[in-house]
Amino acid sequence: MKTRKRKFYQLQLFNKMAALLIFFILSLSAYSQGFVVSGTVVDKSNAGIPGATVLVKGTTNGVISDLDGKYSIRVAVKDAILQFSSVGFLSKDVPVKGQAVINVSLEEDLKQIDEIVVVGYGVQKKSDLTGSVSSVSGEQLTKLAVSGVDQALQGKAAGVNVIQNTGMPGGEISIQIRGISSINGTAPLVIVDGMPGSLSGISPDNIESIEILKDASSAAIYGSSGGNGVILVTTKKGKAGKTNVSFNYYRGYQDPWKQIDVLNSQEYAEVINYINKYKNPNSYVPLTTQPDTLPNYNWQDIMFRTAIMENCDLSISGGNENSQFLVSGNILRQDGILLNSGYKKYNFRIVSDHKLGKYFKVGEIVNYGQSHNEGYDEWVFRSEYNSPITGILKMYPYVPPYDENGKWSISPNGESNPIVALDVLDRQKNNYSVDGNAYLDITPFKGFVFTSRIKGAISFGVTDEFKKVYSYSPTVKNDHSEVDKEITQYSEWTFQNFANYNTTLGEKHNIGAMVGMEAHADKSSNMKGLRYDVLSEIDENQFFDASTDNSSVAQIVTGGGDHNSNYSYFARLNYDYASKYLLTVNFRQDVSSRFGPSNRKGNFTSFSLGWKFSEEQFMKNQDIVSFGKLRFGYGETGANAPEGFRYSPEVVQNLACLNYIFDGSTISQGAASVQIANPGMKWETMIMKNAGVDLGFFKNAFTLNIDLFEKENVDMLYYKSLLAGTGVYQNPSYLYQLGGDARPLMNLGQIRNSGMEITMGYKKSLGELKMGIDANMTFLKNKVIDIAGDTISQGTTGNSLKNICRTVEGMPMSQFWGFKTDGIFSMDDAYWETDKKGNRIPYVTNQPFSFNAKGDTVYASPRAKPGDIRFIDRNGDGKLTDEDKTFLGSPIPTFLFSVACNFEYKGFDFSMNIQSSWGNKIFNGAKAELMNQDVGGNRLATVLDQYRLPIYDSNGNLIDEGNTDATLFRLDPKGDNQNLTRVSDIFIEDGSYVRLKNIQLGYTLPTNISMKIGAQYLRIYLGAKNLLTFTKYSGFDPEMGSSNLLEQGIDHAASYPQARMILMGINLKF
Amino acid sequence: MNMKQFKSICMKTMNIKYISAAILGLLMMACSEDFVDLKPIASGSEATYYTTMTSADQAITACYSNFCMEKLWDLTIMMGMGSIASDEAEAGAGGKTDVLAYNHIDQLRHTSSEADIFDWTWGYLYKTINYCNVAILRLPDISIDSDPTYDATLIKERMGEAYFLRAFNYFTLSQIYGGVPVYDKILAVDEYNKPRNSIAEVYALIKSDLAKAIEDLPERDGWGADIGRASKGAANALMAKVYLYESSYAKYYTGDERFEGLTQHWDSVSYYARKVINSGQYKLVGIDGERFSTWRSDNTGGYQWIFMLAGNNSKESVFEIQNTQDGQAWFYTRGTALCRWTAPRKLNTIYSETTDGVDYGWGWWSPAKALTSAYETGDPRYKATVMTEGDSVLCNVASDKGVAWRTVNFNILKAATGLNTLSRKYECSYEEYWKNSKGWQDGPIHVKLIRYADVVLFAAEAEFEMGNTDKALEYINMVRTRARMSGDTGSPANLTSISHDDIVHERLVELGCEGHRFFDLVRWNLATKYLNHTLADGDEIVFVPGKHEFFPIPEQQIGLSNGVLKQYSGW
């Protein structure tokens, strides 16, 4: 008791509020009568089991063991039975028989498979599942230094592909579960504590467990929202027993894991001198005659930095058997490795649960989140025109960042010094969100639970940007200061009611039934304004009301809004016979505001069957296979329309592009239907088939799950291109200004994903060495079955490479499309010609040709020279036309593989995660941008290996020998052969990689040492993220995503690179 | 299981049924169709929208709106197809690889996949036609019952505008693409896949629309402040132009199946042109020697003045795009991109000794020798159309030090950019545009679509073709007189005799860099003669007869039609 007091005293120091709460809660249990039983709950190695539940059987009276496994419980009657249970152990009943001390040793539950998993609107024993569900425990997530839960899911489950689109702190993450099943997006439904939500507001430290529902039989209970899979997040709740304080902190140092090899000043001079000679053999001007005197600046070193990432979690939890609470806070700060970029996130959370009498249980979660992004928006890093990265790579290696007066240096050709944009950038994006989720459980009799939940959430996003006046060069300047502000608001509520009933009829008929309803509505709006010419640039004047220019011309305000509502009814029936033969039937009806009155309802049904063959008699006489189950599932899920109000023609009046002026000054407002409506549009329906086997060997030390699946979106909503005569035309780059996509949404598409998922786990204890290895792999095939015969061409990079990706029926989405090449032309293919200026130039004749009307020979590449790329004339017509283009590869990986290992030995623990992606190609747009410049700017170092023609002046003197041994296509300042301005396979690279994503080595101090500072648990660790990457890809990073599914895999030489991080951290519990 | 157990289970089940049914039933009552029957934010339903006079105004305004669509009429149709494709001008700008589509047109190397220019001309013109079809369908439904302020005359005029605009867009489509599919009403979405109509069929609709427009529309003066609206004069002028094209095609392309069904109607050209000439609404500005005070000079001649900001909606304007400087950016602005595209580029290079030279223009649209050498000595139209050696070019060399604009000699620009010339029409002063330009495309100068001088030359050509040489001379000399009176050298003198070459020449120098040359050469079947030549760098420009008269239908449209739309042979 002495130590207890001391601890309690310390706790007060931590949080008086929490202490008050505890007083309150403790006082609740002070009414109990009877006598006290105490003791210790231990495992077979005699170590205390913390957090074990000790329950007086048949009552709700229970306590939780402390960190040493000690417990103390008041028992009313002497013949009571105590039930001891803990996750991972078999529960044990012990009659009290008047004893005051009962020490219990629990046996480990070797059927790890038998854990409880959260499913839609309920829980189920994992061994009874008939659908395809992957579970990830909170523990697995906290050992990763990540900025969000979505990132933490990378590589954690088979069939779940988590892609970090760029390395920008706080950047977008895309999640694809079982492939790309709709052109309209792959975002899975996220359910947090039973309610639709998002992963962004939760800290990984708050996660108790995550379940990923992948197939119809598991996801169909979410009907129209389940088509892309469902991520069910369960957050931590308070636990009865001693009040726990836990504190986690880490600090990491991030650096770019890779630099792109560009020319140094001397190499640059060599290349430029060659180019100048080539362009003007008779009077070329060298960049410098003394290249050795040029200074060297590594612009990647200048613009990237060692950036700090730190994270701090603090949580306090506790309670008694009737009321539990958890209060937690989280602060994350991730500076960007690029100057002037960074991300901060704050979370605060209160969770509590209360039993009210015998029948009722209530609880709530209140969450506050705030995030702060500094610097550019992520889209900037997808465009070589806007991205500072492109500027960094192209910056002249001999130009310093600042001149001797400390001002920005001017680059020789007037391009912006990349430091300018980052120096003047003053942009903050803040998001604030509050959500609350409350529930009421009613248990009127055994097996029946009625649950009612309500959730409300609001969020605000505020982006502030200030553009100050500056003048760097004639082209890079800003004459008018500018205040930009954008505010977005979002609010939603969800209300759901459902009842679960579980019972056993006879001995062996186990029945579980669930029926319920849900309603949801949300509303969003945004307003954006800008104002020029502020009174002065001080912070206080950076608002709309402080402009010197009050003419209407200088003020622009735009805005918009959207709202949605839907409601649903759903039901599920689980039946099993003797836990051996399992059946699940799901039904859901969804009604959504996004469809016309006759198509609002969508019905989604699924069936699944399971057979636990390891329960059969014939399996009992062996000890190899300890668990075995076969699963089959078939069903439908769906997807809602990607936007609202596309079912009836609307006339819009608020588009600037519809306005006109008749009298020279007044803007007349125009109105028109800018979108073609399709009254017949309806739900996307995804038909999913799944067959799986779950196996456990050697007392489940080794587990293996294999799932085969096919998922077919048969009614995919698709923006159907129509002939211009229908009035549908729009410039795809300006959809927003034109009032959105004009094309009608029609249920024309069909996409199929099929594949196999394998998950393996191995757990073993060898004395004090505990090890666990988990591996998962996914084989995936995507095929577009039907897009109404269309060919979708998208994807642009550089100045002239367009329509890089093509989506057609019969192929996977977004395939690269262009010319095939067959090496380069050699000198043997050429004859020398003297041009008008008297210079000797070799022209290639050994190439495709045709004849024109006059009978002259016309070469496919009339200006090709040795070293130029031999583009293949596939149809043999002697011309290089679009008809010679073909498929060049797929950006979609066909195989994903991840491994996670954990070892524990005495106080030490070691873990690592390896993640890899195979079979995908990347279109290296950096080549187009960084090898193909007729003006200045730096280039990729591979330019040195390029073929170079010998150069003769007009007197026939050889003034440059060139480099005719090279096999890499020619350095061609004039672009004669369009080597880099035709989309071809020279840009295509293998994007496969293996990455050591996380590695961590920790040490837990023995309790007797940690107790000296009052801690019950103290672990320190060292770790690294992105430590090693193995790839053939030559660009910044093979791990990249695209926000547009129709143009994937294009690396724009603009992307924010991923960081490598070394970190150290501490975990503390009091 | 004994009976008692069974009973108890049944009872339980019953209880559950009742309890859950009661609870859920109560809660589910709340969900009705109304809950999901939402109305969009900030828009109306097409079925009920067109009931008020305001809706009529808004529907018609939308029909005009695409005239301000980014780069459409100013850069692509006028500068690109009408001018750069011809011999009068080159693309200029950053050389042969800068904005490839325009350079391909310049060198007649364009293909149907030149998406940027062909997709959006075809697309936006049909989009406007669709707006017109909606207006023509819906406006007659507006009545005194639906709007107490109903004004029958105004509705009639609005209908006239819709007919004119539909005709104007179809005519432009046929200039660019030849025969195109005709949709004269709103169809079901799957009824739009039709093959090309013949040019004769397109013209039939245009003529019928223009006849209605001529009847419905007031004269230009009748619009009051709304001077930018289509007028009776504009409809007559367009009708004259349609007959001019029809007559030329019929005369010069006999036996060519693309032009089947077209006949010569020179009398109709003359008839409608004279209606414009005799309306008293228009004037060749400067014909009386009047001078204007502008930022360029206190003594600016009429011919130059009409292309300056002050010349917006001048007496010479029959129909022009009402651009404005609204300070807005891409796709929002109602201004023209021309002012920036055609301003000099690379001045910063010239002033590289200082750091504050300004590269404020992009240097597009460089008049070529065919145009620059066509002017008679002393013709003031030369200096008003072409910036070249010896000229002063407006540039800002110290923008951050306030207004420090000065004029520099074009020679300096030439040395820096290699451009020999730049188009001068649509030139803006610092005060007019650069000082307040917030968006890059918000030039305020009106792009002239139909200019009175053009109509007078229609008349001259028609009279010439009908053998009325005196009449023809009278009209052509009207235009030459105004040119002469705009300068001070007495040139160009009146013609005393007239030939077809004189008409070709006069249209070139009077309408230089206004987007007529390519279409004129085609209708006269003179493109081969004038366009074929070898460029300085050895590239050959070859106009292929039977192919290059019209631009290819965008590849994407051919694809969407599943082959129902077919290219003319050669493409």
Contacts between the chains, C-beta under 8 A, distances in Angstrom:
chain1	res1	chain2	res2	distance
A	410	B	355	6.4
A	414	B	348	5.9
A	414	B	349	7.7
A	414	B	359	7.2
A	444	B	19	6.8
A	445	B	12	7.1
A	445	B	15	7.6
A	448	B	16	5.9
A	448	B	19	7.7
A	450	B	19	7.5
A	450	B	20	7.2
A	450	B	23	6.2
A	471	B	356	6.9
A	471	B	399	7.7
A	471	B	400	4.4
A	473	B	348	7.2
A	473	B	355	6.5
A	474	B	347	7.5
A	474	B	348	3.6
A	474	B	351	7.9
A	474	B	355	7.5
A	474	B	356	6.6
A	474	B	357	4.9
A	474	B	358	4.7
A	474	B	359	5.0
A	474	B	360	8.0
A	475	B	348	6.7
A	475	B	359	5.1
A	477	B	399	7.6
A	477	B	400	7.1
A	479	B	399	6.4
A	479	B	400	7.2
A	480	B	438	7.0
A	497	B	23	6.8
A	497	B	24	6.4
A	497	B	27	4.8
A	499	B	16	7.7
A	499	B	19	7.8
A	499	B	20	4.6
A	499	B	23	7.2
A	499	B	24	7.1
A	501	B	16	5.6
A	501	B	20	7.9
A	503	B	9	7.6
A	503	B	12	7.5
A	505	B	1	7.7
A	505	B	9	6.6
A	506	B	1	5.4
A	515	B	20	6.2
A	515	B	24	6.5
A	516	B	24	7.0
A	517	B	24	6.2
A	517	B	27	5.9
A	517	B	28	5.1
A	517	B	31	7.0
A	519	B	30	6.9
A	519	B	31	5.7
A	519	B	35	7.0
A	521	B	35	7.7
A	525	B	41	7.7
A	532	B	438	6.7
A	553	B	325	7.3
A	553	B	326	6.3
A	553	B	327	3.9
A	553	B	436	6.7
A	553	B	438	7.2
A	554	B	327	5.9
A	554	B	438	6.9
A	556	B	327	7.5
A	556	B	328	6.4
A	556	B	332	7.9
A	560	B	41	7.2
A	560	B	42	7.0
A	561	B	41	4.2
A	561	B	42	7.2
A	562	B	41	6.5
A	563	B	38	5.8
A	563	B	41	6.9
A	564	B	38	7.4
A	565	B	35	5.6
A	565	B	36	5.2
A	565	B	38	6.2
A	566	B	36	6.2
A	567	B	31	4.2
A	567	B	35	6.2
A	567	B	36	6.9
A	569	B	28	6.9
A	591	B	31	7.4
A	591	B	36	5.5
A	592	B	36	6.2
A	593	B	36	4.1
A	593	B	37	7.0
A	593	B	38	4.5
A	597	B	33	7.2
A	597	B	37	7.2
A	600	B	33	7.8
A	600	B	36	5.9
A	644	B	38	7.3
A	644	B	40	7.0
A	645	B	38	7.8
A	645	B	40	4.1
A	645	B	43	7.8
A	648	B	45	6.2
A	648	B	46	7.7
A	648	B	47	8.0
A	649	B	45	7.1
A	649	B	46	3.8
A	649	B	47	7.4
A	650	B	40	5.6
A	650	B	43	4.2
A	650	B	44	6.6
A	650	B	45	6.2
A	650	B	46	6.6
A	651	B	43	6.1
A	651	B	44	4.8
A	651	B	45	7.1
A	651	B	46	5.3
A	651	B	49	4.3
A	651	B	55	8.0
A	652	B	42	7.1
A	652	B	43	4.4
A	653	B	42	7.6
A	653	B	43	7.2
A	653	B	44	7.6
A	653	B	58	6.3
A	654	B	42	5.4
A	654	B	43	7.7
A	656	B	328	6.5
A	656	B	331	7.7
A	656	B	332	4.2
A	656	B	333	7.8
A	656	B	334	7.4
A	657	B	65	6.2
A	657	B	68	7.8
A	657	B	69	6.9
A	657	B	331	6.0
A	657	B	332	7.1
A	658	B	58	7.9
A	658	B	61	6.9
A	658	B	62	4.7
A	658	B	65	4.7
A	659	B	61	6.7
A	659	B	65	6.1
A	659	B	334	6.2
A	660	B	61	5.0
A	660	B	62	8.0
A	660	B	64	4.2
A	660	B	65	5.0
A	660	B	67	7.1
A	660	B	68	6.7
A	660	B	228	7.6
A	660	B	322	6.5
A	660	B	334	6.8
A	661	B	228	6.5
A	661	B	322	4.7
A	661	B	324	5.2
A	661	B	334	6.0
A	662	B	64	7.9
A	662	B	223	7.7
A	662	B	225	7.6
A	662	B	226	4.0
A	662	B	227	7.1
A	662	B	228	4.2
A	662	B	229	5.4
A	662	B	322	6.4
A	663	B	225	4.1
A	663	B	226	5.4
A	663	B	227	6.6
A	663	B	228	6.9
A	664	B	227	7.3
A	664	B	228	7.3
A	664	B	312	7.0
A	664	B	313	6.9
A	664	B	322	7.1
A	664	B	324	7.5
A	665	B	324	7.7
A	667	B	324	8.0
A	667	B	326	7.4
A	667	B	334	7.1
A	668	B	57	6.9
A	668	B	58	7.9
A	668	B	61	4.7
A	669	B	58	5.8
A	669	B	61	6.5
A	670	B	58	5.5
A	670	B	59	7.7
A	670	B	61	3.7
A	670	B	62	3.6
A	670	B	63	7.9
A	670	B	64	7.5
A	670	B	65	4.9
A	671	B	44	7.9
A	671	B	49	7.2
A	671	B	55	6.7
A	671	B	58	3.6
A	671	B	59	6.3
A	671	B	61	7.5
A	671	B	62	6.0
A	672	B	59	7.0
A	672	B	62	4.1
A	672	B	131	5.3
A	672	B	134	6.9
A	673	B	46	5.3
A	673	B	134	7.1
A	676	B	189	6.6
A	677	B	46	8.0
A	721	B	556	7.6
A	721	B	560	5.8
A	722	B	189	6.5
A	722	B	192	7.0
A	722	B	560	6.8
A	723	B	192	4.9
A	723	B	193	6.0
A	723	B	557	6.3
A	723	B	560	5.2
A	723	B	561	6.1
A	723	B	565	7.9
A	724	B	122	5.4
A	724	B	123	4.5
A	724	B	126	4.2
A	724	B	127	7.2
A	724	B	557	6.0
A	725	B	126	5.3
A	725	B	129	7.9
A	725	B	130	7.6
A	725	B	181	5.8
A	725	B	183	5.2
A	725	B	192	4.3
A	725	B	194	7.6
A	726	B	130	7.0
A	726	B	189	5.9
A	726	B	192	4.9
A	727	B	126	6.5
A	727	B	127	5.1
A	727	B	129	7.6
A	727	B	130	2.8
A	727	B	131	7.1
A	727	B	133	8.0
A	728	B	127	7.8
A	729	B	119	7.5
A	729	B	120	7.3
A	729	B	122	7.6
A	729	B	123	2.8
A	729	B	124	6.1
A	729	B	126	6.4
A	729	B	127	5.0
A	730	B	123	7.5
A	731	B	70	7.4
A	731	B	120	6.1
A	731	B	331	7.5
A	734	B	70	7.4
A	734	B	330	6.8
A	734	B	331	4.3
A	737	B	330	7.2
A	737	B	331	3.7
A	737	B	332	6.0
A	738	B	331	7.0
A	744	B	189	7.0
A	789	B	562	7.1
A	790	B	559	8.0
A	790	B	560	7.9
A	791	B	559	6.4
A	799	B	97	7.6
A	800	B	97	7.6
A	800	B	100	6.3
A	802	B	115	7.6
A	836	B	538	7.1
A	881	B	111	7.9
A	882	B	111	7.9
A	882	B	113	5.8
A	934	B	97	7.4
A	975	B	97	6.6
A	981	B	97	7.8
